[in-house]
Amino acid sequence: MIKKVFAVILISIFPLLLMAREGIGQTDKEIIVSAAISLTNAFEEMGKTFQEKQKNVRVLFNFGGSGDLSRQIIGGAPVDVFASASPKDMDDLDKMNMIMKDTRTDFAGNRVVLVVPANTAFHLNSFNDLKRGDVKRIAIGNPKTVPAGRYAEEVLKYFNLAEAVKDKLIFAENVRQVLDYVVRGEVDAGMVYSTDAAIKADRVKVAIEASEQSHKPVVYPIAVIKGSKEEILGKEFISFVVSQEGKQIMKKYGFKPL
């Protein structure tokens, strides 16, 4: 069973990494960074800038839901650095002694927002409006594997809406899929991070920002995976992420400083 799971992991992760290699010349070193999909835009710029500074170094990214990425690492995927959208998924690896504890650091925060299609005919003024009859489909990440889904679930419970809207919920594999559902008008509303909403500001609009007390703080931790063949390079990448220049890149894409 373990071999089958590992085979699935290899099939899912390596085509992406091989595609990243196409058209790029030989380099001396490379690191594989598995990162929460909400970090995609910021980390792509982060990786490009890091490569320019390092020379002869390539950063390969594997973006996805933090829970899925964590399980890939547990299954043996060759990852050097992991950046999660919540402490829980990093904690899961920590409990299994799979991260280098001295490299773990929290580097950014985010906000949870309720978005609707930009051309929607109705307005939502509070989370309680999700109970309305004209709101039929609400997308959130799967709480079992997606941090954004867990934050969304906490918001619904905080406003005593979990039972009232449970039959309206559409679960997505990651927060960007939630965003896509809203962009395409396949759902009436969705809960994403404010940074995701900003990427499609012309296609979605923020109806409500969840109050800080309605959910656990959205915190992004990063760490080097124990056994990494590029431990030093992984530490250097993390150092860049938390540097002043790295913080400016995160700020550019709307992430909160910690």
Secondary structure, 3 states (H helix, E strand, C coil): CHHHHHHHHHHHHHHHHHHHHCCCCCCCEEEEEEEEHHHHHHHHHHHHHHHHHHCCEEEEEEEECHHHHHHHHHCCCCCCEEECCCHHHHHHHHHCCCECHHHCEEEEEECEEEEEECCCCCCCCCHHHHHCCCCCCEEEECCCCCHHHHHHHHHHHHCCCHHHHHHHEEEECCHHHHHHHHHCCCCCEEEEEHHHHHHCCCCEEEEEECCHHHCCCEEEEEEEECCCCCHHHHHHHHHHHCCHHHHHHHHHCCCECC
